[in-house]
């Protein structure tokens, strides 16, 4: 559980940090990366829900952890794409 909470908090902190360095017109885009990560995490819980239907608490935490990894990876990918796009859009034309 601690690993999942760390990943969720790290994704939020990373989005906030990246948002500070983006140009003022592109800062709200980090919310889309967070929404995508939350969506992937929730979808992972929905897909993995069949594995903990027997009531095994260990299976629930395993699915939660894997879903948080997938959500974090989605947020990190979205922020990377946002950062690269913002850099190319603000680059001066020679």
Buried (B, 14 or more C-beta within 10 A) or exposed (E): EEEBEEBBEBBBEBBEEBBEEBEEEBBEBBEBBBEBBBEBBEEBBEEBEEEBEEEEEEBBBBBBBBBBBBBBBBBBBBBEEBBEEBEEEEEEEE
